[in-house]
């Protein structure tokens, strides 16, 4: 079974082999204690975003060492060596992210057959956080042996482009607003769905999780981190957006937000990456389910 102790370039085939996305996979230093899986999406490819973005690689390092997760970074269509072309609305980026999550879960189960109660983190930065907010962890994931009894999915949205969603989505903002609302109002708790017979459950242990993302999403914990000097979203917009998200998340899902003083959209201010580490690390450590 492979263990990727260094960043390893792996192509991922989607759409029945019609699209190949470039990805980089790395396991924690002590792969035997790997606690789960994180998949990260980069900023807008049309503006130079890639899996090597410094904020993405910084977050990847944190999740690798602090959270002890397998980390997968990937280039969206038309970026780096990924095939295809980017969309104007983000539709293909969202669809690819969703399909990639299912593929990564399957690969994790193959590579870590003895894992148990594994974590899942969906993360994105800038446009990547917009696309990540539409991703659904299939409820069937928690029928798999490695994820059975695992905690709720964690979503990390860095510098969510609340002020320019209209531009990144070609005026289809409602699609993303509704997707995040659906996630934050979910009451589907991992492992507490409709019961299945032991025979069926045993059969699913060895199978690939179905991409049943069109169903009610799994209830999740969501963290939004942003800077008070963001160039693309003003503080008034962030305050309105975070207030709305906090009001919506009143059931099994939760929403938490952290404002980083002195940070711009790119976290270039002095000490802002350290503050980002603390915000993410402390939030992850505070979660109990």
C-alpha positions in Angstrom: 0.0 0.0 0.0 1.5 3.4 -1.0 2.5 6.0 1.5 3.4 9.4 0.2 5.9 10.8 2.7 6.9 13.5 0.3 4.6 15.6 -2.0 3.8 13.2 -4.9 2.3 14.2 -8.2 -0.6 12.0 -9.2 -3.0 12.5 -12.1 -6.7 11.9 -11.4 -9.0 10.8 -14.2 -12.6 12.2 -14.2 -15.5 12.0 -16.7 -14.7 8.5 -17.7 -11.1 9.5 -18.6 -12.0 12.6 -20.6 -10.5 14.9 -18.0 -7.3 14.5 -16.0 -6.6 16.7 -13.1 -3.1 17.2 -11.7 -2.9 16.5 -8.0 -0.3 16.4 -5.3 -0.7 14.0 -2.4 1.2 13.8 0.9 0.7 11.8 4.0 1.7 12.8 7.6 5.3 12.1 8.7 4.0 9.1 10.6 1.6 7.7 8.1 0.6 4.9 10.4 -1.2 7.5 12.6 -2.9 9.3 9.7 -6.3 10.5 11.1 -8.1 11.2 7.8 -8.2 13.2 4.6 -8.2 16.8 3.5 -8.8 18.1 -0.1 -7.8 21.7 -1.0 -8.9 23.9 -3.8 -6.8 26.8 -5.1 -7.8 30.4 -6.1 -9.1 31.3 -9.6 -7.0 29.6 -12.2 -7.6 32.4 -14.8 -5.8 34.8 -12.4 -2.9 32.5 -11.7 -4.2 30.3 -8.9 -2.7 26.8 -8.7 -2.0 24.0 -6.2 1.3 25.7 -5.5 -0.3 28.9 -4.3 1.6 29.9 -1.1 -1.6 30.1 1.1 -2.7 26.7 -0.1 0.6 25.1 0.5 0.8 26.8 4.0 -2.7 25.4 4.9 -1.7 22.0 3.5 1.4 21.9 5.8 -0.8 22.8 8.8 -3.3 20.1 8.1 -0.5 17.6 7.4 1.4 18.2 10.7 -1.2 19.6 13.2 -4.2 17.5 12.1 -2.2 14.5 10.9 -4.3 14.2 7.7 -3.5 13.0 4.2 -3.6 16.2 2.1 -4.5 16.4 -1.5 -4.0 19.6 -3.5 -5.2 19.7 -7.1 -5.1 21.9 -10.2 -8.5 22.7 -11.7 -9.2 22.4 -15.4 -6.8 24.2 -17.6 -4.3 24.9 -14.8 -0.8 23.4 -14.8 -1.0 20.0 -16.4 -4.7 19.6 -15.8 -6.6 19.1 -19.0 -9.8 20.9 -20.2 -10.7 24.5 -19.9 -11.9 26.6 -16.9 -15.6 27.6 -16.9 -16.9 31.1 -16.4 -19.5 30.2 -13.8 -17.4 27.7 -11.8 -19.8 24.8 -12.6 -17.1 22.5 -13.9 -14.8 23.4 -11.0 -17.5 22.5 -8.5 -18.4 19.3 -10.3 -14.7 18.2 -10.5 -14.2 19.0 -6.9 -17.2 16.9 -5.9 -16.0 14.0 -8.1 -12.4 14.3 -6.8 -13.6 14.0 -3.2 -15.3 10.7 -3.9 -12.2 9.5 -5.7 -9.9 10.6 -2.8 -12.1 8.8 -0.3 -11.9 5.6 -2.3 -8.1 5.9 -2.5 -7.8 6.6 1.2 -9.7 3.5 2.0 -7.4 1.4 -0.3 -4.3 2.9 1.2 -5.4 2.9 4.8 -7.4 -0.3 5.3 -6.9 -0.2 9.0 -8.0 3.4 9.6 -11.0 4.0 11.7 -13.3 7.0 12.5 -11.4 9.0 9.8 -11.8 12.8 9.5 -12.7 14.6 6.2 -11.7 18.2 5.6 -12.9 20.2 2.6 -10.9 23.4 2.2 -10.6 26.1 -0.3 -9.0 29.6 -0.7 -10.6 32.5 -2.5 -12.5 31.1 -5.5 -11.5 27.6 -4.2 -13.6 28.3 -1.1 -16.6 29.3 -3.2 -16.3 26.0 -5.1 -15.7 24.1 -1.8 -18.9 25.4 -0.3 -20.9 23.4 -2.9 -19.1 20.1 -2.2 -21.0 17.4 -0.4 -19.5 14.6 1.5 -21.7 11.7 0.4 -23.6 10.2 3.4 -22.6 6.8 2.1 -19.0 7.6 3.1 -19.9 6.8 6.7 -20.9 3.2 5.7 -17.3 2.6 4.8 -15.2 0.9 7.5 -12.6 3.6 7.6 -15.1 6.4 8.2 -17.7 4.6 10.2 -18.1 6.4 13.5 -16.0 9.3 12.2 -16.8 13.0 13.0 -18.7 15.4 10.9 -17.0 16.9 7.9 -15.0 20.0 8.4 -15.1 22.9 5.9 -12.4 25.6 5.9 -13.2 28.6 3.7 -10.3 31.1 3.5 -11.0 34.6 2.1 -14.4 33.5 0.8 -15.2 36.0 -2.0 -18.5 37.2 -0.7 -18.1 40.6 -2.3 -17.3 39.3 -5.8 -19.2 36.1 -6.1 -21.2 37.6 -8.9 -18.0 38.1 -11.0 -16.6 34.7 -10.3 -19.9 32.9 -11.1 -20.9 35.0 -14.1 -23.9 36.3 -12.2 -25.1 33.0 -10.9 -24.6 34.0 -7.2 -27.8 32.4 -6.1 -26.4 28.9 -7.0 -23.7 29.3 -4.4 -25.9 31.0 -1.8 -28.4 28.2 -1.9 -25.6 25.5 -1.8 -24.1 27.0 1.4 -27.5 27.4 2.9 -28.3 23.8 2.2 -25.1 22.7 3.9 -25.6 24.9 6.9 -29.2 23.7 7.5 -28.5 20.0 7.1 -29.7 17.7 9.9 -28.2 14.5 8.4 -25.7 13.4 11.0 -23.0 10.9 10.0 -23.9 7.3 10.8 -27.4 8.2 11.9 -29.2 8.0 8.6 -31.7 5.3 7.6 -30.5 2.0 9.0 -29.4 -0.8 6.7 -29.1 -4.5 7.3 -25.8 -5.9 8.4 -25.4 -7.8 5.2 -25.8 -4.7 3.1 -23.5 -2.7 5.4 -20.8 -5.3 5.2 -20.9 -5.3 1.4 -20.5 -1.5 1.4 -17.4 -1.6 3.5 -15.3 -2.8 0.6 -17.0 -0.6 -2.0 -16.4 2.9 -3.4 -18.7 5.5 -1.8 -21.5 6.5 -4.1 -21.6 10.1 -5.2 -25.0 10.8 -3.7 -24.3 14.5 -3.3 -27.7 15.4 -4.7 -29.2 14.1 -1.5 -29.3 16.1 1.8 -25.7 16.9 2.6 -24.0 15.5 5.7 -24.2 18.0 8.6 -20.9 19.7 8.9 -18.7 22.2 10.8 -17.8 25.2 8.7 -15.0 27.8 9.4 -14.6 31.0 7.5 -11.4 33.0 7.9 -10.8 36.4 6.3 -8.7 39.5 6.7 -9.9 42.9 7.7 -8.0 44.4 4.8 -9.3 42.1 2.1 -9.1 43.9 -1.3 -12.1 42.2 -2.8 -14.7 42.0 0.0 -15.3 44.9 2.4 -15.9 44.4 6.1 -19.5 45.5 5.9 -20.1 42.7 3.3 -18.3 40.2 5.5 -20.2 41.2 8.5 -23.5 40.8 6.7 -22.5 37.4 5.2 -21.2 35.9 8.4 -24.3 37.1 10.3 -26.5 35.5 7.8 -24.5 32.2 7.9 -24.5 32.2 11.7 -28.3 32.7 11.8 -28.9 29.9 9.3 -26.7 27.3 11.1 -29.0 26.5 13.9 -29.3 22.7 13.6 -26.7 19.9 13.3 -24.3 22.0 11.3 -22.3 24.9 12.7 -20.7 28.1 11.4 -17.7 29.8 12.9 -15.8 32.8 11.5 -12.5 34.4 12.4 -11.3 37.9 11.2 -7.5 38.3 11.0 -6.4 41.7 11.9 -4.0 43.3 9.4 -4.5 40.5 6.8 -5.3 41.2 3.2 -6.8 38.7 0.7 -3.3 37.1 0.3 -2.3 37.1 4.0 0.8 39.1 3.3 0.8 41.2 6.4 3.2 40.6 9.2 2.2 37.7 11.4 -1.0 37.0 9.5 -0.1 33.5 8.5 0.7 32.7 12.1 -2.8 34.1 13.0 -4.3 32.0 10.3 -2.6 28.9 11.8 -4.0 29.7 15.2 -7.5 30.3 13.9 -7.6 27.0 12.0 -5.7 24.9 14.6 -7.7 26.1 17.6 -11.0 25.6 15.7 -10.1 22.0 14.7 -9.0 21.2 18.3 -12.3 22.6 19.7 -14.5 20.3 17.7 -15.8 17.2 19.4 -18.1 15.6 16.9 
